[in-house]
Amino acid sequence: MKPDVVCGQSFPLGATVYPEGVNFCVFSKTCEVMELLLFDDVDDTAPARVIQFDPQKNKTFDYWHVFVPGIGAGQLYGYRAYGPFTPDHRHRFDGNKVLLDPYTQAVVVGPQYSRKAASQAGDNCAQAMKSVVADPSTYDWGNDTHPRIPYAGTVIYEMHVAGFTRHPSSGVSPEKRGTYAGLVEKIPYLKALGITAVELLPIQQFDEQNVAPPLKNYWGYDPIAFFAPHAGYSLRQDPLGPIDEFRDMVKAFHQAGIEVILDVVFNHTAEGDCDGPTLSFRGLENQVYYMLEEQNPEPKSTADELEGQDLADSEQEPIRPKIIQLDYSNYSGCGNTLNGNHSIVRRMIIDCLHYWVSEMHVDGFRFDLASVLSRDDESGLPLDNPPLLWSIDSDPVLAGTKIIAEAWDAAGLYQVGSFVGHRWAEWNGHFRDDVRRFIKGDAGTVTQLAARIVASPDIYPQKRYPQSDREPNRSINFVTCHDGFTLNDLVSYNQKHNEANGEDNRDGSDYNCSWNCSVEGPADDPEVEALRLKQIKNFLTVLLVSQGTPMLLMGDEVRRGQAGNNNVYCQDNELSWFDWNALEQQADMLRFVRGLIHFIQDREIFSHDRFLATTEDTEDPHIVWHGVCLGEPDWDYNSHSLAFTLRHLGSAEHLHIMLNAYWEPLAFELPPLPYEECWHRIVDTALPAPEDFSSLEDAPPVTDRGCYWVQARSSVVLMAKGVRSR
């Protein structure tokens, strides 16, 4: 007779399917009793089967393991871990709570799920998320391959999986709206726009209840199962459906030549602070998975303090032991901080990245608050050589992927330009701020703008990366992202308007570098509307003609707005969703953006993978700076204009770009051309559509060969080509 269970093995971690059954393995160093719970249904009030681990047979080092014959993929399970609940000694075991497997590849969330039940005393069996046994080897990828598009040829589109199709105007069937399957139907739109990579806001399973009701966690920056695709984005609600639906989506993107980049959150979890729920990590090994620190310890009483007192006094006031009150370090701003440089957590993160690349075929990762991962697991101070970040940088499985750092954290650590490694790209926050300030019309911005246009060599000096051969395209340039104003709101609001979030407008950044063009919010004045439209096109022009990798925010190409809310993390509604009616309403803007993206994609000068030379007497691709007068850039504090010439002799490309953020028109001298060539107007943001953008084939010639009047607050892009025969 076959045994019900056997001892199993300590590797791989998680639930691994074999022909005869499933091996389960989970880490816990301090746990005294571990139970595996098997469920028939997500809402069961009790497990169908409880398997208690024998520490003599089912534990190797700190890994608890058991092999269960006769079950397979689709089996629901969880853990209970019993041990000390002594927060002052770093332990928070609670044997009443059903715990997710940190390595689970799928999660089911039943209608009875309650975050509150996981936060309070008592059993939460019927109200807990459940892990699902998965076998990723059964999916047929066909001939799917990673597109492997270099940064130099990449245009990133930051988007929300659900928000892209959830609006009734999406044309997606109601059951598919807000799903991976629904997103597949919109791939042709992204392809036509010129997008080469989508950067998806978090799709790792997160807790939708981690906001005050009736609001809902929309963005998803509260993960609880790093290996599992978020089940709420799946049309298929069978336990394993989200895995295959996600892979179907990735395969469809690859067939269109578009990469899939995941926004991953390894800086904290949904378990929150000391008052948060026990969902997984906290209940398995709190002291390993989280960074902890002393909070308000009681004053010391030492022998030194009693010196000079007589014995009677000391007997009346005995020395008391120091009581240590531990709290979660909060470098993430979300209540806790994942202990990324602890060996156990570091291995989990690397294993997770391997899984998403090898089994789910994603092409890269954007690391939310990546500077958290540079902090020491004991002191919390930034390390010179953080083990986790170097492991990611040099990992052979990840060698062909894009790794992008948001190189700051919520506790003030800012590492843009100083982030470790040879391969990391970085969100360039300086680009966002400096371009915003210039277009807005702030003084003292021209010098910084020039540096941003050429991929920020002041921030990324080559001498700092002598072995990395760093590309200029590792600077991820953006003007807007999910966190902050949309592009339309950037030119429509001076102040944030986040009252709908229920936090009395305290949330969200107060530093937006925005300008409402003289009216706060929607405006009926045609002059205000025309100025806003021009400013939006100015932002997009600077973004797309700058060296580096451009990133657009979902909907900016059709002026998606959020009513001045710059922190819609909890707004799963039309305030955040992509309104597809805008394609018709903003057809001219969409045409402008689409045309300009395709224009830069067809030019070698914008896909050059080295920093541009800054002198004319070279055959290398180069840039020459000007002001309104040729060769005389105005770097003065009160300057509001800049011009530059780009040349790529190898491809016979010659462009001249003029930026006027001043409130009056300026006459810019034009570089002389051979008699047989003429400047042709590609972009003039002051002109109405369709004259604001022309393809090179249709671009009209500039009749005045010596001068071009650039209107107030506008941008012009010219390109030289031969004069048509008459």
C-alpha positions in Angstrom: 0.0 0.0 0.0 1.4 3.4 -1.0 1.9 5.9 1.8 -0.3 9.0 1.9 2.7 11.2 1.9 6.4 10.9 1.7 9.2 13.1 3.0 9.7 15.1 -0.2 12.7 17.2 -1.0 13.9 20.7 -0.2 14.2 21.9 -3.8 12.6 23.4 -5.8 10.8 25.8 -3.5 7.0 26.0 -4.0 4.8 23.4 -5.4 6.3 21.2 -8.1 4.3 18.8 -10.2 5.6 15.3 -10.9 3.9 12.4 -12.6 3.1 10.7 -9.3 2.1 13.8 -7.3 3.3 17.2 -6.0 6.3 18.2 -3.9 5.7 21.1 -1.6 8.6 23.1 0.0 8.5 26.3 2.0 11.1 28.2 4.1 10.7 29.0 7.8 13.5 29.1 10.2 11.7 29.7 13.5 8.4 27.9 12.9 7.7 25.2 15.5 4.9 23.4 13.6 4.1 23.6 9.9 0.9 22.3 8.3 0.0 21.9 4.6 -3.7 22.6 3.9 -5.4 21.1 0.8 -8.7 22.6 -0.2 -11.5 21.5 -2.6 -12.9 25.0 -3.1 -11.7 28.6 -2.4 -14.5 29.3 0.0 -14.2 26.1 2.1 -14.6 26.8 5.8 -12.1 24.1 6.5 -9.4 22.3 4.5 -10.3 18.9 3.0 -7.0 17.6 4.3 -4.4 18.7 6.8 -0.8 17.4 6.5 1.4 18.1 9.4 5.1 18.1 8.7 7.3 15.9 10.8 10.4 18.0 11.6 12.5 14.8 11.7 11.5 13.7 8.2 10.0 16.7 6.5 12.6 19.4 7.3 16.0 19.9 5.9 17.9 22.9 7.4 15.1 25.6 7.4 13.1 24.1 4.5 9.9 22.2 5.3 9.0 19.7 2.5 6.6 16.9 1.8 5.5 15.0 -1.3 1.8 14.3 -1.7 0.9 11.5 -4.2 -2.2 11.5 -6.3 -2.7 15.3 -6.7 -1.6 17.6 -9.5 -2.0 21.0 -11.2 -5.1 22.9 -10.0 -5.0 21.7 -6.4 -5.7 24.5 -4.0 -3.5 24.8 -0.9 -2.1 26.9 1.8 0.0 26.7 4.9 -0.4 27.2 8.6 2.7 28.0 10.6 2.8 27.9 14.4 5.4 29.6 16.5 6.0 32.5 18.8 4.0 35.7 18.5 6.6 38.0 20.0 6.9 41.2 17.9 9.6 42.5 20.3 11.7 39.5 19.2 10.8 39.8 15.5 8.2 36.9 15.4 4.6 37.2 14.3 3.4 33.6 13.9 -0.3 33.1 13.9 -1.5 29.5 13.5 -5.1 30.7 12.8 -4.2 32.2 9.5 -4.1 30.5 6.1 -0.8 31.6 4.4 0.0 31.9 0.7 3.1 30.1 -0.5 5.7 32.8 -1.4 6.5 30.7 -4.5 2.9 30.0 -5.6 2.4 30.5 -9.4 -1.3 31.1 -9.2 -3.7 32.5 -6.6 -7.5 32.2 -6.2 -9.4 34.9 -4.5 -13.0 34.0 -3.5 -15.9 36.3 -3.1 -15.6 35.9 0.7 -12.0 37.1 0.8 -11.4 39.6 3.6 -8.3 41.5 4.3 -9.9 42.5 7.6 -10.2 38.8 8.7 -6.5 38.4 8.1 -5.8 41.4 10.3 -7.9 40.3 13.3 -7.7 37.4 15.7 -9.3 34.1 14.8 -9.5 31.6 11.9 -9.8 33.0 8.4 -10.0 29.8 6.4 -13.1 30.7 4.4 -12.0 34.3 3.8 -8.4 33.7 2.8 -6.7 33.7 -0.6 -5.5 30.2 -1.7 -2.4 29.1 -3.5 -2.8 26.9 -6.6 -0.5 24.1 -7.8 0.6 24.9 -11.3 2.6 23.0 -14.0 4.0 25.7 -16.3 5.6 23.0 -18.6 2.3 22.1 -20.3 1.8 25.4 -22.2 2.5 25.4 -26.0 4.6 28.4 -26.8 5.0 27.4 -30.4 7.8 29.3 -32.1 7.5 32.3 -29.7 10.8 34.2 -29.3 11.8 37.4 -27.5 11.9 40.4 -29.9 15.1 41.6 -28.2 14.7 45.2 -29.4 17.7 47.3 -28.5 17.1 50.4 -26.3 18.1 52.5 -29.2 15.1 51.3 -31.2 12.6 51.3 -28.3 9.5 53.4 -27.6 7.9 52.4 -24.3 4.2 52.8 -23.5 3.4 52.7 -19.8 0.0 51.3 -19.3 -2.5 49.7 -17.0 -3.8 46.3 -18.2 -7.3 46.8 -17.0 -7.6 50.5 -17.5 -6.8 50.2 -21.2 -9.9 48.3 -22.1 -12.3 48.7 -19.1 -14.1 51.8 -20.5 -17.4 50.9 -22.3 -16.1 52.7 -25.4 -13.2 50.3 -25.8 -15.2 48.1 -28.3 -14.1 45.0 -26.3 -16.9 42.7 -25.3 -18.1 43.3 -21.7 -16.6 40.0 -20.4 -13.2 40.8 -21.8 -12.9 44.4 -20.6 -10.1 44.9 -18.2 -8.4 41.5 -18.9 -5.3 40.2 -20.5 -7.5 38.9 -23.3 -9.0 42.3 -23.8 -5.6 43.9 -24.1 -4.7 41.5 -27.0 -7.5 43.1 -29.1 -5.9 46.5 -28.8 -2.4 45.4 -29.9 -3.0 46.7 -33.5 -3.6 50.2 -32.0 -0.3 50.1 -30.2 1.5 48.8 -33.2 0.1 51.6 -35.4 1.1 54.1 -32.8 4.7 53.0 -33.2 5.1 51.4 -29.7 7.8 48.7 -29.4 7.4 47.9 -25.7 4.6 48.0 -23.3 5.4 48.6 -19.6 2.6 47.1 -17.6 1.7 48.5 -14.2 1.9 45.7 -11.6 0.4 42.4 -12.7 1.8 40.3 -9.9 -1.0 39.2 -7.6 -2.0 42.0 -5.3 -4.6 42.8 -2.7 -7.4 44.9 -4.2 -8.7 45.6 -0.7 -5.6 47.4 0.5 -7.4 50.8 0.4 -10.2 52.2 2.5 -13.6 51.1 1.1 -15.5 51.8 -1.1 -12.3 52.6 -3.0 -10.2 49.9 -4.6 -6.5 49.3 -5.1 -6.3 50.1 -8.8 -2.6 50.5 -9.6 -1.6 47.2 -7.9 1.5 48.4 -6.0 0.7 46.0 -3.1 1.9 42.5 -4.2 1.3 39.4 -2.2 2.3 36.6 -4.6 5.3 37.6 -6.7 5.2 34.6 -9.1 1.5 34.7 -9.8 -0.3 36.9 -12.5 -3.1 38.9 -11.0 -6.2 36.8 -11.2 -8.5 39.8 -11.3 -7.2 40.7 -14.8 -8.2 37.3 -16.3 -11.3 36.5 -18.3 -10.8 32.9 -17.2 -11.6 32.5 -13.5 -10.7 28.8 -13.3 -7.7 28.5 -10.9 -5.1 28.1 -13.6 -6.7 30.4 -16.2 -4.8 33.6 -15.4 -1.4 31.9 -16.2 -2.3 30.8 -19.7 -4.3 33.9 -20.5 -1.3 36.0 -19.5 1.0 33.9 -21.7 -1.5 34.1 -24.6 -1.2 37.9 -24.2 2.6 37.8 -24.2 2.7 35.6 -27.3 0.4 37.9 -29.1 2.5 40.9 -28.3 5.6 39.1 -29.5 3.9 38.2 -32.8 3.4 41.9 -33.3 7.0 42.6 -32.5 6.3 44.3 -29.2 8.1 43.6 -26.0 6.4 43.1 -22.6 8.1 44.8 -19.6 6.6 44.2 -16.1 6.6 46.9 -13.4 7.7 44.7 -10.4 7.4 45.7 -6.8 10.1 44.0 -4.7 10.3 46.8 -2.2 7.3 45.9 0.0 4.2 43.7 0.2 0.5 44.0 0.9 0.9 43.0 4.5 1.5 46.6 5.5 2.6 47.7 8.9 2.2 46.3 12.4 -1.6 46.5 12.1 -1.7 44.9 8.7 -2.9 41.4 7.7 -1.1 38.1 8.0 -1.3 36.8 4.4 2.0 35.0 3.8 5.5 36.3 4.6 4.8 37.7 8.0 3.3 34.5 9.2 6.2 32.3 7.8 9.3 34.2 8.9 8.7 37.8 9.7 12.3 38.5 10.7 13.7 37.3 7.4 11.3 38.7 4.9 11.1 42.2 6.3 13.4 44.9 7.5 12.7 45.8 11.1 13.9 48.6 13.3 13.6 49.8 16.9 10.8 52.3 17.5 10.7 54.4 20.7 12.6 52.1 23.0 12.2 52.8 26.7 15.0 54.8 28.3 18.0 52.8 29.5 18.6 52.1 33.2 22.2 51.1 33.6 24.6 50.6 36.5 26.4 53.8 35.4 23.2 55.8 36.0 23.0 54.4 39.5 26.6 55.4 40.5 26.5 57.5 43.7 23.2 56.0 44.9 23.3 54.0 48.0 22.4 50.3 48.1 18.9 51.0 49.6 18.1 53.3 46.7 19.3 50.8 44.1 17.2 48.1 45.8 14.1 50.3 45.7 14.7 51.1 42.0 16.0 47.9 40.4 17.6 47.9 37.0 14.9 47.1 34.4 15.7 45.3 31.2 15.4 47.3 28.1 12.2 46.7 26.2 12.7 46.7 22.5 9.7 47.8 20.4 10.2 46.7 16.8 8.4 48.2 13.8 8.7 47.7 10.1 11.1 49.9 8.3 9.2 52.0 5.8 11.5 53.0 3.0 8.7 52.1 0.6 6.2 54.5 2.0 3.7 51.6 2.1 4.1 50.4 5.7 6.9 47.8 5.3 10.1 47.1 3.4 11.0 43.7 1.9 14.4 42.6 3.1 15.8 42.2 -0.4 19.5 41.7 0.5 18.9 38.9 2.9 20.0 35.7 1.2 16.6 34.0 1.4 14.7 37.0 0.0 17.4 37.6 -2.6 17.1 34.1 -3.8 13.3 34.4 -4.0 13.5 37.6 -6.1 16.1 36.1 -8.5 14.0 32.9 -8.8 11.0 35.0 -9.5 12.7 37.0 -12.3 13.9 33.7 -13.8 10.3 32.4 -13.8 8.8 35.4 -15.5 11.5 35.3 -18.2 11.8 31.5 -18.7 8.2 30.4 -18.2 6.2 33.5 -18.9 8.5 34.9 -21.7 8.5 38.5 -20.5 11.2 40.8 -21.9 12.2 43.0 -19.1 11.4 44.6 -15.7 10.9 48.1 -14.3 11.8 47.9 -10.6 9.6 50.1 -8.5 11.5 52.2 -5.9 14.6 50.2 -6.9 16.8 52.1 -4.5 15.2 50.3 -1.6 17.0 47.2 -3.0 20.3 48.9 -2.4 19.8 49.1 1.4 21.5 47.0 3.9 19.3 44.4 5.6 20.4 45.4 9.1 21.3 49.1 9.1 19.0 50.2 6.3 21.8 52.3 4.9 22.6 52.1 1.1 25.3 49.7 0.3 28.2 50.5 -2.1 27.7 47.1 -3.8 24.3 45.7 -3.0 24.3 42.0 -3.6 20.8 41.8 -5.1 21.3 44.5 -7.6 24.6 43.1 -8.8 23.1 39.6 -9.0 20.3 40.9 -11.3 22.8 42.9 -13.3 25.1 39.9 -14.0 22.5 37.1 -14.1 22.8 34.9 -17.3 19.1 34.1 -17.5 18.3 37.9 -17.4 21.2 38.9 -19.7 18.9 39.5 -22.7 16.2 41.4 -20.8 15.7 45.1 -20.1 16.2 46.0 -16.5 15.1 49.5 -15.6 15.4 51.1 -12.2 13.2 53.7 -10.6 16.4 54.9 -8.9 14.9 56.4 -5.7 12.8 55.4 -2.7 10.2 57.0 -0.4 12.7 57.8 2.3 14.8 60.3 0.4 17.4 58.1 -1.3 17.9 59.4 -4.8 20.3 57.5 -7.1 19.6 58.7 -10.6 23.0 58.7 -12.2 24.7 56.7 -9.4 22.8 53.5 -9.5 25.0 50.4 -9.5 25.8 48.0 -12.3 26.7 47.8 -15.9 23.4 47.0 -17.5 20.8 49.0 -15.6 18.7 51.6 -17.4 17.1 54.3 -15.2 13.9 56.4 -15.2 15.5 59.8 -15.7 13.6 62.0 -13.2 15.8 64.9 -14.1 14.5 64.7 -17.7 10.9 65.0 -16.5 11.5 67.9 -14.2 13.9 69.9 -16.4 11.7 69.6 -19.6 8.6 70.5 -17.6 10.3 73.6 -16.2 11.6 74.7 -19.6 8.3 74.3 -21.5 6.5 76.0 -18.6 8.7 79.0 -19.1 10.8 78.9 -15.9 14.1 80.8 -15.9 17.4 79.0 -15.5 16.5 75.9 -17.4 18.3 76.1 -20.8 21.6 74.5 -19.7 19.8 71.6 -18.0 17.5 71.1 -21.0 20.5 70.8 -23.3 21.9 68.1 -21.1 18.6 66.2 -21.2 18.4 66.4 -25.0 21.7 64.6 -25.3 20.9 61.8 -22.8 22.1 63.6 -19.7 25.9 63.1 -19.8 26.1 65.4 -16.7 24.2 62.7 -14.8 25.7 59.7 -16.6 29.3 60.6 -17.2 31.3 58.0 -19.0 34.1 58.1 -16.5 31.7 56.7 -13.9 31.0 53.6 -16.0 34.4 52.7 -17.5 33.6 49.1 -17.9 29.9 49.4 -18.8 30.2 51.1 -22.2 27.0 52.7 -21.2 24.6 53.6 -24.0 22.8 57.0 -24.0 19.6 55.0 -24.5 19.8 53.7 -20.9 18.3 57.0 -19.9 14.6 56.3 -20.0 13.2 59.8 -20.8 9.6 60.7 -19.8 7.5 63.7 -19.1 4.6 61.9 -17.5 4.1 58.5 -15.9 1.3 56.8 -13.9 2.5 58.6 -10.8 1.5 62.2 -11.3 -0.4 64.4 -13.8 -1.2 63.1 -17.2 0.1 65.3 -20.0 -3.3 67.0 -20.5 -3.6 67.8 -16.8 0.0 69.0 -16.7 -1.1 72.0 -18.9 -4.5 72.3 -17.2 -3.8 72.4 -13.5 -1.5 74.4 -11.2 -2.5 72.3 -8.2 -3.4 68.7 -7.6 -7.1 67.8 -7.0 -7.1 64.5 -5.2 -10.1 65.0 -3.0 -11.8 61.9 -4.5 -9.1 59.7 -2.9 -10.5 60.4 0.6 -7.3 61.8 2.1 -8.2 65.5 2.1 -5.9 66.1 -0.8 -2.9 65.3 1.3 -1.7 62.4 -1.0 0.2 62.8 -4.2 3.1 65.1 -4.9 2.9 68.8 -4.5 5.9 69.3 -6.8 4.5 69.0 -10.3 6.1 71.8 -12.4 2.8 72.3 -14.1 1.1 75.3 -15.6 -2.6 75.7 -16.3 -2.2 78.2 -19.1 -4.2 80.8 -16.9 -7.3 78.8 -16.1 -7.5 76.0 -13.5 -9.2 72.9 -15.0 -11.4 72.7 -18.1 -11.6 75.9 -20.1 -14.0 77.2 -22.7 -11.6 80.0 -23.9 -10.3 79.1 -27.4 -7.0 80.8 -26.8 -6.4 78.8 -23.6 -7.3 75.6 -25.4 -5.0 76.4 -28.3 -2.1 77.2 -25.9 -2.6 73.9 -24.0 -2.7 72.0 -27.2 0.6 73.7 -28.3 2.2 73.0 -25.0 1.3 69.3 -25.2 2.9 69.1 -28.6 5.9 70.9 -27.3 6.4 68.3 -24.6 6.0 65.4 -27.0 8.4 67.0 -29.5 11.2 67.5 -27.0 10.6 64.0 -25.6 10.9 62.3 -29.0 13.8 64.2 -30.5 16.0 63.8 -27.4 18.7 61.1 -27.2 17.7 58.3 -24.9 14.7 55.9 -24.8 11.3 57.7 -24.8 8.4 56.5 -22.6 4.8 57.7 -23.1 2.0 57.4 -20.6 -1.2 55.6 -21.6 -3.6 58.0 -23.2 -1.3 61.0 -23.5 -1.5 60.7 -27.2 -5.2 61.5 -27.1 -5.1 63.9 -24.1 -6.4 61.5 -21.5 -7.1 63.5 -18.3 -7.8 62.7 -14.6 -9.5 65.9 -13.5 -6.3 67.1 -11.8 -5.9 64.0 -9.7 -2.2 63.2 -9.7 -2.4 60.0 -7.6 -5.2 57.7 -9.0 -3.9 54.6 -7.2 -7.4 53.9 -5.9 -9.6 55.1 -8.8 -10.7 52.0 -10.7 -13.3 54.0 -12.7 -13.6 56.3 -15.7 -11.3 58.8 -14.0 -8.4 56.5 -14.8 -9.6 54.4 -17.7 -8.7 55.0 -21.3 -11.7 56.6 -23.0 -11.7 55.3 -26.6 -14.0 58.1 -27.7 -10.9 60.3 -27.6 -9.5 58.6 -30.8 -12.1 60.5 -32.7 -12.3 63.6 -30.5 -8.5 64.0 -30.5 -7.8 62.6 -34.0 -5.5 65.5 -34.9 -3.4 65.0 -31.7 -3.2 61.2 -32.3 -2.1 61.9 -35.9 0.7 64.2 -34.6 2.0 61.7 -32.1 1.8 58.7 -34.4 3.6 60.7 -37.2 6.3 62.0 -35.0 7.1 58.5 -33.5 7.4 57.0 -36.9 9.5 59.9 -38.1 12.1 59.4 -35.4 12.0 55.6 -35.8 13.0 56.1 -39.4 16.0 58.2 -38.6 19.4 56.8 -37.7 20.3 59.9 -35.6 17.6 59.0 -33.1 18.6 55.4 -32.8 22.3 56.0 -32.4 23.8 53.9 -29.6 26.6 56.3 -28.6 26.7 59.8 -27.1 26.7 62.4 -29.9 29.9 64.3 -30.7 29.6 68.0 -30.0 31.7 69.4 -32.8 31.1 69.9 -36.5 34.5 68.7 -37.8 33.8 65.0 -37.4 32.3 62.3 -39.4 30.6 60.8 -36.3 27.0 61.6 -35.5 27.0 65.0 -33.8 25.1 67.9 -32.4 25.8 71.6 -32.6 24.1 74.1 -30.3 22.7 77.4 -31.4 20.5 80.2 -30.1 18.5 82.5 -32.3 21.9 83.2 -33.9 23.9 80.3 -35.3 26.7 79.0 -33.1 25.6 81.3 -30.2 23.5 79.4 -27.8 22.1 81.6 -25.0 23.0 79.9 -21.7 21.9 82.9 -19.7 19.7 82.4 -16.7 16.8 84.4 -18.3 17.1 82.6 -21.7 14.0 80.7 -22.9 15.1 79.4 -26.2 17.5 76.8 -27.7 18.3 75.5 -31.1 20.5 72.6 -32.3 21.6 70.9 -35.4 21.8 67.1 -35.7 23.9 65.4 -38.4 24.4 61.7 -39.2 26.7 61.8 -42.3 26.5 58.0 -42.8 22.8 58.2 -43.5 22.8 61.7 -44.9 20.5 63.0 -42.2 20.6 66.7 -41.4 18.1 68.2 -39.0 17.6 71.6 -37.3 15.4 71.9 -34.2 14.3 75.2 -32.6 12.6 75.5 -29.2 11.0 78.7 -28.1 9.6 78.7 -24.6 9.4 82.5 -24.6 6.0 84.3 -24.7 6.9 86.2 -27.9 7.9 85.0 -31.4 11.6 84.7 -32.1 13.5 84.7 -35.4 16.0 81.9 -35.6 18.8 81.9 -38.1 19.0 78.7 -40.2 22.2 76.8 -41.0 23.2 77.3 -44.7 22.7 74.4 -47.1 24.1 73.5 -50.5 22.2 75.1 -53.4 20.5 71.7 -54.3 19.1 71.3 -50.8 16.4 73.0 -48.8 15.0 72.9 -45.3 11.7 71.2 -45.1 9.2 71.6 -42.2 8.5 68.4 -40.3 7.0 69.9 -37.1 5.7 73.3 -36.2 3.6 73.1 -33.1 2.2 76.6 -33.6 0.4 75.5 -36.8 -3.0 73.9 -36.9 -3.5 70.3 -38.0 -2.6 68.9 -40.4 0.2 71.4 -40.9 1.7 70.8 -37.4 3.3 67.6 -38.6 4.3 66.4 -42.1 6.2 63.3 -43.1 9.5 63.8 -44.8 7.9 62.9 -48.1 5.2 65.5 -47.8 7.1 68.1 -45.8 6.8 71.6 -47.4 10.0 73.5 -48.1 11.0 76.5 -46.0 11.0 79.4 -48.4 13.3 81.7 -46.4 16.6 80.0 -46.5 18.1 82.3 -43.8 15.5 82.6 -41.1 12.5 80.9 -39.5 10.1 82.7 -37.2 9.3 80.4 -34.3 6.1 81.5 -32.7 5.7 82.1 -28.9 5.8 78.8 -26.9 6.3 76.6 -29.9 8.8 74.0 -31.3 10.0 73.5 -34.9 11.7 70.5 -36.5 13.3 70.9 -39.9 15.1 68.4 -42.1 17.3 69.0 -45.1 16.6 67.3 -48.4 17.0 67.9 -52.1 14.9 70.5 -53.8 12.3 69.0 -56.1 12.9 69.5 -59.8 10.7 72.1 -61.2 
